Amino acid sequence: MGMEAPVNPTTTSAWGQLDELAEVFVPDLRGWFESEPNRAQQWTRRVGDLHVDLSKNLITSDVLERLLELAQQCNVGERRDAMLRGEHINVTEDRAVLHTALRRAPDDVLEVDGVNVVKDVRAELKKIYAFADKVRAGKWLGASGKPLTTIVNVGIGGSDLGPVMAYEALKPYVQDGIECRFISNIDPTDAGETTKDLDPETTLIIVASKTFTTLETITNAKVVRQWLLSGLRERGIIAEGGSAESAGAAGEQSAGTVSEKEAISRHFVAVSTALDKVEEFGIDPANAFGFWNWVGGRYSVDSAVGTSLVVAIGPERFEEFLTGMRTVDQHFATAKPEDNVPLLMGLLNVWYGNFLGADTHAVLPYSQYLHRFPAYLQQLTMESNGKSVRYDGARVDYDTGEIFWGEPGTNGQHAFYQLIHQGTRMVPSDFIAFANPTWNLRDESAGENGADMHELFLSNFFAQTQALAFGKTAEEVRAEGTPEEIVPARIFGGNRPTTSIMAPSLTPSVLGQLIALYEHITFVQGAIWGIDSFDQWGVELGKVLARGLMPAITGDEDVLASVDSSTRALIEYYRAYRRD
């Protein structure tokens, strides 16, 4: 299904008005807070459990009005509704974009291309839940009859970043006795370090690849398969002479042993729709969990790609995770524009990037459990919106995409916060924190009642956004008794924009809400820019070139001679220094 050509945002009246506002815009957060006693309340919004304070952003009522007009003139609402209806808004791949269907209520009906996709999703979830319950109950047994307690997820991109981020975030909810590990990098270090201390008898491997042809994933899966089979053979668990391709029937095996084929079927499951390739690898197709071409990898953690997470936290908690995502989906679909949190945050990002000159965006979680969240967002945002061509094929004549980055506080405070506070570049920043800690620890040596570590932690969270907003004037610095020659170095200009997001606790539901929030923020920006946020052709080029270079690396002189001089010299260096 074709889509109407996107609106060039620079041709809208709202864009022109925003340009004019930006030309004369003088941020004054100190003055705004003094003249607007209710500014915090005026600019605070709620979505689900998320308390979102936008008041320390460089935003005025005039700017907001123009931004909302820009969204209307760029048909953001219409494109959102088209996505939710299942129209093929991924135009370069002629696909629907239905990650929101993965978390719709079980009794919902959404017909897409003649199929009730919600029914299909719930059927696959039921299968995954049954598998997870079996593993969690110790009833899924390995080749030696032992329960499988370590899950190794082999994937890359969205098949890794989402599951590992969510697993780390929800560690307090992981069942005792179960551990998940993740392999993504084709660097052999990743597979080697991940498996070196594991017991093959108690290890379950999940291979996540939609096509089951992803070079990095399948190479890693083969290496892990070799590791598993070698370990089981050394212990006499696998019959001598058996192979994954030519294993005999159970009656032909030695007493107390299994074939390679049987061992693989007990220790490997797949997340894929390519059942023929799954079976060719040695995995029983009955142990394959599928998903659909309307699920992009970076939007897939709530699909079968999250199977490792389901095993770790259990189906009930995973349903809470899905419910949290659905809460934000419904808010995004129905909330008034002026109250619509993903819309507002996406528009603010456009304001900063296209009008005020910001190139990067920091996400700073004050939670160690969210230490992989910024990395997850890097793929979500930059793979989605790192495009220079609109979805009608026209090249853009305006900036798109943002560079997302970040680390947990408070460690970041002792690293890159210096640049955010006093550098020459404006870095809009999202701060994320939770009222209740998982670990309620105190420094008992501090004073009569000790010091609450979480309160110390959050004091930094509150102080950073305050300092970034209001800074410190020369007069304030002098009043502290600072020598005059040092005064310039200790001035903080302020007016550094931040958004503060808080929730009562980091639960599966809240994590789902955070993920869905940023999914929709990303959507809003892509819709304004008129780009297809759901393909990733730029990712494919490097893979194609890598396959073409392999012969040169392994000794084909003709191929080596055909490459550019720099690449040829680097390959020659490698061949000269590689030790057998």
C-alpha positions, 0 to 999 in steps of 0.5 A: 500500500502506498503512502502519500508523499510526506510534507517537507516540514521546512515548507510549513508555516509553523516551521517558518514561525519557529525559525523566527522564534529561534532567531530572537530566542533568549532562554531564561529559566531563572526569570521564567521560574520567578515570573511563573510561580506555577511553571513546574505544575504547568509543564509537568505531565503524567503517563501511566506511572511516569511523572514527567517534568518538562519545566526545565526545558527551553520551552515557552507557551509560544514555542509549544503552540508553534510545535503543536502546529508543526505536528499538525501540519506534518500530519503526525497524528494521521501517520500515527493512526495509520501505524496503529491500523496496520497500514504499510507505513514502512514503505521501502519494505512494504510492511506494516509497523505493528510493534504495538500489536505485540502488547495489545490486550488478549481480547483485542482484534486488529485485522491486518492484511486479512489476519487478526494479528492479536490472535497470532501474537497471543498464540505465540506468547502462549507457546513461549509461556509454556516453554518458560514455565517448563524451564523455570520448573526444572522440567526442561531437561538437558542431554544428561537429564539435568535441568537447564539453569543458564540461558545463553541468548545468541543474537545481534542488534535488536535481538540482543540489545533489548533482551540484555537491557531488560534483563539487567533492568529487571534483575530483582525479578529474576528467578533464583537459580536462573541466569541469562547471558548474552552473545552478540559480537562476532569477536570470538572473545564474546563467545569465549568469555561467555561460555568459558565457565559454563556447564554444558549440561545445564546450559540452554541456548536461544538463537534469535535470528528472524531469517536464520541467516544473520552472519554474526548470529549464526556464526556465534551459534555454530561456535556455541554448538561446537562448545556444547557438543564437545563438552558433552562428548568429553563427559561421555554424554554423546554417543561416539561417532554421532553427528548432528546430521547423521545421528542414529535413532535412540535405539542405536545409541550406546546405553546412557548416551544421546546423539548429537541431534538429540543433544541439540534438540534438548539444549537449543531453541530458536527465535525465527520464522525460517523453520527450514534453516532452523531444522538444518542447524539441528534445532527441532522446529517444534522448539522455534518461536516465531514473529512477523515481518511487521516487527522490526528488530529494535522494536522486538523485545516484547516479541519472541525475541524476549524469550530469555526475559520470559524465562528469567522473570516468568510469564506473569511479570512479562505480562506486566511488562506488556501492560506497561507498554500498552499503557503508553500506547493508549496514551499516545493514541488518545491523549490531547496533543498538549498533554501527549507526553511522547508527542511533546518530548519528540517535538522538543527534540525537534526544537533543539535539533532543528532550531537551537543547534543541538546535535546530541541527546543524553539519557541519564538514568539514576539507576544502576539497573538501567545501565544498558538503557542508553545503549538500547536507545542508541539503536532505537533512535539512531537506526530509526531516524539516521536517514537522509532520504524521505520515505518518498525517495526525496533527499532531505534539506534539513537535519534529521536524527540525533546522537543519543548517548548516556551513562548512569548517574552518579558516575557520569557526573565525574566524567562527561557532566563537565561538558554538559554544564560548562561546555560550548555545546548544548546537550538536552538531557533526560534524567530518570529516577525512582522514588524507591530503591531495590536495595535499601542500604544505609551508611551507618557510620554517618551521624546518629541515624546513618545516611540513607544511600538512596536519598544521597543518590537522589540528592545528586539527581535533583541537584544536577537538573537544578544546576543545569537549569539555573547555573551560578552567576559571577556575583554568586561565585564572588559571594562565596569568597572566590578569588577574582581570577578564578571567578570566570572558571566557576561561572555556570551559565545555566539554561541547559535543558533537562527533562526529569522522569520519575516513577515510584519503582523500577518494575516490569510495568515501568520498564515497559512504559519507558521503552514505549515512551521512547519508541513513540518519541522516535516515531514523532521525530521521524514523522516530522522529518518525513522519513521511514523510521522502520527500515535500516538499509544503511546497516546492510552495506557493511555486511555485504562488503564484509562477505566480499572481503573474506576471500582477500583476507583468507588469501585470494590475491585477485580479490585483494588487488581489487580493493582500495589501497587503504583496505589492502594495506590493512589486510596485508598488515593483518596477514603479516601479523596473524599467528596460527 
